[in-house]
């Protein structure tokens, strides 16, 4: 994966045969925003530098310096922010809104994960700090009634809009569909920055 700037200077970001923080077996489609941030999911080569099938997948990003940084890794060595006793199991959807870091939906594993709370949405801010936004099992109040989240739908597949930004905007707002344990649903808005 290369990026070429306006002066035709090229920089290699990642390769399946080059040098990176790990050697990649596969590289997903890149995401790019107007802050010159690049993000992508990838899979590292098993057997290289301690990589196993359990920890091969992850999400990487760069800043405007185009230095590759690991954002999140399956079965990584650190606990998942906001979720004691868990590690990331897999990454299902990802977005890169303007003016912020990557936002991603991921499945969890570990002693703190059950079928009732093993999916969540995380965001990385401009400084690289990751935080949990919402998780299965969370309680929300909808029209005055307390409800428990049973599933999250963010950046779901939609025909005819494969190249269009959706589920987020340039002001740092995210939209997702939340299903509750009583089978009702709501469209839920989250802010990556302070509401305007």
Phi, psi and omega in degrees: 000124181240154170235137182241125182275181183295344178262013180067020173276132183250143178229129176279124179269319182199155182209153174278358177224002184257194182264132178204181171288075190108160178254127187278137170272326177209153182230128179281175178300138180280151172245143184219136178237179185278008170263011182062031174264139176241139176221150176200157171263155181202171177232127179279157178289125180293137179094354179256125175053042176080011180283132177239175177298330183287328185243018185284332185267150181191181177235132179238155178213165172227159168264197178292348176278351180060030172270127185285131180228138175282126179267310183208145182224138176299135180051039180292179184275349181249151178292147179290129180305130177081002185222081181304142177073022181230161170224159176291137176261313180201162182243126189254323180215155183210148175218162179223079180296155176296142174078009179213182176270191184289147174240134184212150176259132184216152173267150183245157172220168179118176184295337179268005181249133175229176177298339182273348184216024189266022178219137179207171179239126182240155175228146175248127182277181185297337180271357180095004180279127180263139177218150176282131178264313181200151184216148170307139181095346178293150174262133177232153175255122180237118182051040177084356182253134176284133181224157180245130182290129177247339175200158181232136177235107181230127180060038177297158181295128180228126181300144172071009178230032185296335181252011184254136174295132178212161181071001176202163177226180184286351179268002179089024177259138176244144175237133176216157177265128181247130173253140183252167183295342176269012177074005173276164181226159176211151170270125188243132180252133177236147177252131173278342175229177182297138178301142180274000000 
